[in-house]
């Protein structure tokens, strides 16, 4: 995504790229990824992007959230039937 918010992401060029795709939401890699996100200037844009593209494409940590957390956010956003 050249020329976008991703260029300013704290995770860009990370020494531990697999941390953002850890499968266990409570392991050391996930904690590391979230700690990097906590210092990131584009966390809100990253999270919004992940929510918009959905779970099939936004796997792992995005905007300091896990897939499970984003799933919960999506369910809360859905209007009642």
C-alpha positions as CSV (number, residue, x, y, z in Angstrom):
1,X,0.0,0.0,0.0
2,X,2.5,2.6,-1.0
3,X,1.6,6.2,-0.2
4,X,-1.0,5.3,2.4
5,X,-1.3,5.2,6.2
6,X,0.6,1.9,6.1
7,X,3.8,3.7,5.2
8,X,3.7,5.4,8.6
9,X,2.9,2.2,10.5
10,X,5.2,1.3,13.4
11,X,5.1,-2.3,12.2
12,X,6.5,-1.5,8.8
13,X,9.8,-3.2,8.4
14,X,9.5,-5.0,11.8
15,X,12.2,-7.4,12.8
16,X,9.5,-9.8,13.9
17,X,6.9,-9.8,11.1
18,X,5.3,-13.1,12.1
19,X,4.2,-11.5,15.4
20,X,1.3,-9.8,13.6
21,X,0.0,-13.2,12.4
22,X,0.3,-15.3,15.6
23,X,-2.6,-17.7,16.0
24,X,-2.8,-17.6,19.8
25,X,-4.1,-14.2,21.0
26,X,-2.4,-14.6,24.4
27,X,1.2,-15.5,23.4
28,X,4.4,-13.4,23.5
29,X,4.3,-12.6,19.8
30,X,0.8,-11.1,20.1
31,X,1.9,-9.1,23.2
32,X,4.9,-7.8,21.2
33,X,2.7,-6.8,18.2
34,X,0.3,-5.0,20.5
35,X,3.1,-3.2,22.2
36,X,4.4,-1.9,18.9
37,X,0.8,-0.9,17.9
38,X,0.5,1.0,21.2
39,X,3.2,3.4,19.9
40,X,1.9,3.6,16.3
41,X,0.6,6.9,14.9
42,X,-1.8,5.1,12.5
43,X,-3.5,2.6,14.8
44,X,-7.0,4.0,14.1
45,X,-6.6,3.9,10.3
46,X,-5.2,0.4,10.6
47,X,-8.1,-0.9,12.7
48,X,-10.6,0.8,10.4
49,X,-9.0,-0.9,7.3
50,X,-9.1,-4.3,9.0
51,X,-12.8,-3.8,9.9
52,X,-13.6,-2.8,6.4
53,X,-11.8,-5.6,4.6
54,X,-13.1,-8.3,6.9
55,X,-11.8,-11.4,8.6
56,X,-10.9,-13.3,5.5
57,X,-8.2,-10.8,4.5
58,X,-7.3,-9.1,7.8
59,X,-5.9,-12.0,9.8
60,X,-3.7,-11.4,12.8
61,X,-3.1,-8.2,14.7
62,X,-4.4,-5.0,13.1
63,X,-4.9,-1.7,14.9
64,X,-3.9,-3.2,18.3
65,X,-6.7,-5.8,18.1
66,X,-6.9,-9.5,17.5
67,X,-9.2,-11.3,15.1
68,X,-11.4,-12.2,18.0
69,X,-11.7,-8.6,19.2
70,X,-12.5,-7.4,15.7
71,X,-15.2,-10.1,15.4
72,X,-16.8,-8.8,18.6
73,X,-16.6,-5.2,17.3
74,X,-18.3,-6.2,14.0
75,X,-21.1,-7.9,15.9
76,X,-21.7,-4.9,18.1
77,X,-21.9,-2.6,15.0
78,X,-24.6,-4.7,13.3
79,X,-28.0,-3.1,13.6
80,X,-30.6,-5.2,15.3
81,X,-32.9,-7.1,13.0
